């Protein structure tokens, strides 16, 4: 009798978690941040997407696109991994979503590790990245492959960092020096509000020391499973309870008088293991406002 009760309870627990996983994998929430910005010329709003991994919420991602429209952003910033590097290469859902957004908004896109893998491993993926990137550019998407773009009316410069795969190794963490970021991106100007799209949040201290006013990251998927108090459970580098798992973080810049902020999105999709537990996808909306007295 006791064994039957225990087995029944175990079955209920398994069923509960299956329901949670199915629900969280197929939904997303909209998270909004309001950031006061020193030196900003005008208020500016953008939607941030990351880690879609070809996920579709409704036909042709209609639910996601409608949610973006409802936020009325000035632009879309993409923090990488909109596709999944797999064989055969498939990027149709990501491409369709990006094209649909580019019809309505300026779209600024920085690569994650999956785009970077597709780009650099031409032996395996052939010309898949060249085709994907070419179609994005023709649609009007601005690819920030260690590049930047100035939004002069707002006084914002957006950088996109594309770091090599050594910085994504599992079970280890390579040190990142500011000189490395300088070699990729140049140096930011103190006369502009500098947004750095950098897919991997593990190097926030380096991004802050480089001079980013605001960092936008993804990659961690919220830690896959989230627990009360403890937060995200597992990072892509297979570290338990990662320091950065989702939300808003601050770090001192080179000048101790100034702070750098990082918004870490929990992503929208999954890859390899389609699992999210108490951890729905996130559409991030950021409203930047000039700081009073600036």
HELIX and SHEET records of a PDB file:
HELIX    1   1 UNK A    2  UNK A   25  1                                  24    
HELIX    2   2 UNK A   59  UNK A   61  5                                   3    
HELIX    3   3 UNK A   62  UNK A   71  1                                  10    
HELIX    4   4 UNK A   92  UNK A  104  1                                  13    
HELIX    5   5 UNK A  113  UNK A  120  1                                   8    
HELIX    6   6 UNK A  122  UNK A  125  1                                   4    
HELIX    7   7 UNK A  128  UNK A  138  1                                  11    
HELIX    8   8 UNK A  165  UNK A  168  5                                   4    
HELIX    9   9 UNK A  178  UNK A  185  1                                   8    
HELIX   10  10 UNK A  201  UNK A  203  5                                   3    
HELIX   11  11 UNK A  204  UNK A  210  1                                   7    
HELIX   12  12 UNK A  221  UNK A  223  5                                   3    
SHEET    1   A 6 UNK A  28  UNK A  37  0                                        
SHEET    2   A 6 UNK A 281  UNK A 290  1                                        
SHEET    3   A 6 UNK A  44  UNK A  49 -1                                        
SHEET    4   A 6 UNK A  75  UNK A  78  1                                        
SHEET    5   A 6 UNK A 106  UNK A 109  1                                        
SHEET    6   A 6 UNK A 142  UNK A 143  1                                        
SHEET    1   B 6 UNK A 148  UNK A 151  0                                        
SHEET    2   B 6 UNK A 156  UNK A 161 -1                                        
SHEET    3   B 6 UNK A 193  UNK A 200  1                                        
SHEET    4   B 6 UNK A 214  UNK A 218  1                                        
SHEET    5   B 6 UNK A 259  UNK A 264  1                                        
SHEET    6   B 6 UNK A 247  UNK A 252 -1                                        
SHEET    1   C 2 UNK A 226  UNK A 227  0                                        
SHEET    2   C 2 UNK A 231  UNK A 232 -1                                        
END                                                                             
